[in-house]
Amino acid sequence: MKYLLACIMLCLITDTTVAATPLPSKGVIFYSISTESVSKKEFDCLVKNIYHEAQVTLAAGLSVAQITFNRLKTGKWGKSVCSVVYAPNQFSWTLTSADRLKKEKVRWENAVKAAKLFLSGKRIKGLEQSLYYHSTRLRNVSWSKKLKTAHVIGGHVFYINS
């Protein structure tokens, strides 16, 4: 039932049908806050980050956007979306030539949709203070042992300080 409710909430947020929207991860709760404004260049950096990092669901895309902006707010990784995205050793896709790969149309459109939803104020409850995540394929990530798991969304584990 919670899974269905989350799907219904996501569908209402995106004005799409259930069939056209990837189902969010189980237990994800969405809410809205004030909007964010970015330049075209910053928007493109955010979309690229979502595209390369969150390949599974719209909820995963919103999560990556939320982490990116949480990091931006700290100033630790830079003072712009692009500086956060391209901060050394933070997002694995930036360590390769992935930025030049041919874009898969549907995935790219989903990344654009997730970025627009994020900038329009959509957020995922529980990730308000989250700054870190990693793939669920990774085991025994040393830095994660000091943190508390906030969510598992779209093949990633998201953390908050414990």
Secondary structure as a PSIPRED ss2 file (coil, helix, strand):
# PSIPRED VFORMAT (PSIPRED V4.0)

   1 M C   1.000  0.000  0.000
   2 K H   0.000  1.000  0.000
   3 Y H   0.000  1.000  0.000
   4 L H   0.000  1.000  0.000
   5 L H   0.000  1.000  0.000
   6 A H   0.000  1.000  0.000
   7 C H   0.000  1.000  0.000
   8 I H   0.000  1.000  0.000
   9 M H   0.000  1.000  0.000
  10 L H   0.000  1.000  0.000
  11 C H   0.000  1.000  0.000
  12 L H   0.000  1.000  0.000
  13 I H   0.000  1.000  0.000
  14 T H   0.000  1.000  0.000
  15 D C   1.000  0.000  0.000
  16 T C   1.000  0.000  0.000
  17 T C   1.000  0.000  0.000
  18 V C   1.000  0.000  0.000
  19 A C   1.000  0.000  0.000
  20 A C   1.000  0.000  0.000
  21 T C   1.000  0.000  0.000
  22 P C   1.000  0.000  0.000
  23 L C   1.000  0.000  0.000
  24 P C   1.000  0.000  0.000
  25 S C   1.000  0.000  0.000
  26 K C   1.000  0.000  0.000
  27 G C   1.000  0.000  0.000
  28 V C   1.000  0.000  0.000
  29 I C   1.000  0.000  0.000
  30 F E   0.000  0.000  1.000
  31 Y E   0.000  0.000  1.000
  32 S E   0.000  0.000  1.000
  33 I C   1.000  0.000  0.000
  34 S C   1.000  0.000  0.000
  35 T C   1.000  0.000  0.000
  36 E C   1.000  0.000  0.000
  37 S C   1.000  0.000  0.000
  38 V C   1.000  0.000  0.000
  39 S C   1.000  0.000  0.000
  40 K H   0.000  1.000  0.000
  41 K H   0.000  1.000  0.000
  42 E H   0.000  1.000  0.000
  43 F H   0.000  1.000  0.000
  44 D H   0.000  1.000  0.000
  45 C H   0.000  1.000  0.000
  46 L H   0.000  1.000  0.000
  47 V H   0.000  1.000  0.000
  48 K H   0.000  1.000  0.000
  49 N H   0.000  1.000  0.000
  50 I H   0.000  1.000  0.000
  51 Y H   0.000  1.000  0.000
  52 H H   0.000  1.000  0.000
  53 E H   0.000  1.000  0.000
  54 A C   1.000  0.000  0.000
  55 Q C   1.000  0.000  0.000
  56 V C   1.000  0.000  0.000
  57 T C   1.000  0.000  0.000
  58 L H   0.000  1.000  0.000
  59 A H   0.000  1.000  0.000
  60 A H   0.000  1.000  0.000
  61 G H   0.000  1.000  0.000
  62 L H   0.000  1.000  0.000
  63 S H   0.000  1.000  0.000
  64 V H   0.000  1.000  0.000
  65 A H   0.000  1.000  0.000
  66 Q H   0.000  1.000  0.000
  67 I H   0.000  1.000  0.000
  68 T H   0.000  1.000  0.000
  69 F H   0.000  1.000  0.000
  70 N H   0.000  1.000  0.000
  71 R H   0.000  1.000  0.000
  72 L H   0.000  1.000  0.000
  73 K H   0.000  1.000  0.000
  74 T H   0.000  1.000  0.000
  75 G C   1.000  0.000  0.000
  76 K C   1.000  0.000  0.000
  77 W C   1.000  0.000  0.000
  78 G C   1.000  0.000  0.000
  79 K C   1.000  0.000  0.000
  80 S C   1.000  0.000  0.000
  81 V H   0.000  1.000  0.000
  82 C H   0.000  1.000  0.000
  83 S H   0.000  1.000  0.000
  84 V H   0.000  1.000  0.000
  85 V H   0.000  1.000  0.000
  86 Y C   1.000  0.000  0.000
  87 A C   1.000  0.000  0.000
  88 P C   1.000  0.000  0.000
  89 N C   1.000  0.000  0.000
  90 Q C   1.000  0.000  0.000
  91 F C   1.000  0.000  0.000
  92 S H   0.000  1.000  0.000
  93 W H   0.000  1.000  0.000
  94 T H   0.000  1.000  0.000
  95 L H   0.000  1.000  0.000
  96 T C   1.000  0.000  0.000
  97 S C   1.000  0.000  0.000
  98 A H   0.000  1.000  0.000
  99 D H   0.000  1.000  0.000
 100 R H   0.000  1.000  0.000
 101 L C   1.000  0.000  0.000
 102 K C   1.000  0.000  0.000
 103 K C   1.000  0.000  0.000
 104 E C   1.000  0.000  0.000
 105 K H   0.000  1.000  0.000
 106 V H   0.000  1.000  0.000
 107 R H   0.000  1.000  0.000
 108 W H   0.000  1.000  0.000
 109 E H   0.000  1.000  0.000
 110 N H   0.000  1.000  0.000
 111 A H   0.000  1.000  0.000
 112 V H   0.000  1.000  0.000
 113 K H   0.000  1.000  0.000
 114 A H   0.000  1.000  0.000
 115 A H   0.000  1.000  0.000
 116 K H   0.000  1.000  0.000
 117 L H   0.000  1.000  0.000
 118 F H   0.000  1.000  0.000
 119 L H   0.000  1.000  0.000
 120 S C   1.000  0.000  0.000
 121 G C   1.000  0.000  0.000
 122 K E   0.000  0.000  1.000
 123 R E   0.000  0.000  1.000
 124 I E   0.000  0.000  1.000
 125 K C   1.000  0.000  0.000
 126 G C   1.000  0.000  0.000
 127 L C   1.000  0.000  0.000
 128 E C   1.000  0.000  0.000
 129 Q C   1.000  0.000  0.000
 130 S C   1.000  0.000  0.000
 131 L C   1.000  0.000  0.000
 132 Y E   0.000  0.000  1.000
 133 Y E   0.000  0.000  1.000
 134 H E   0.000  0.000  1.000
 135 S E   0.000  0.000  1.000
 136 T C   1.000  0.000  0.000
 137 R C   1.000  0.000  0.000
 138 L C   1.000  0.000  0.000
 139 R C   1.000  0.000  0.000
 140 N C   1.000  0.000  0.000
 141 V C   1.000  0.000  0.000
 142 S H   0.000  1.000  0.000
 143 W H   0.000  1.000  0.000
 144 S H   0.000  1.000  0.000
 145 K H   0.000  1.000  0.000
 146 K H   0.000  1.000  0.000
 147 L E   0.000  0.000  1.000
 148 K E   0.000  0.000  1.000
 149 T E   0.000  0.000  1.000
 150 A E   0.000  0.000  1.000
 151 H E   0.000  0.000  1.000
 152 V E   0.000  0.000  1.000
 153 I E   0.000  0.000  1.000
 154 G C   1.000  0.000  0.000
 155 G C   1.000  0.000  0.000
 156 H E   0.000  0.000  1.000
 157 V E   0.000  0.000  1.000
 158 F E   0.000  0.000  1.000
 159 Y E   0.000  0.000  1.000
 160 I E   0.000  0.000  1.000
 161 N E   0.000  0.000  1.000
 162 S C   1.000  0.000  0.000
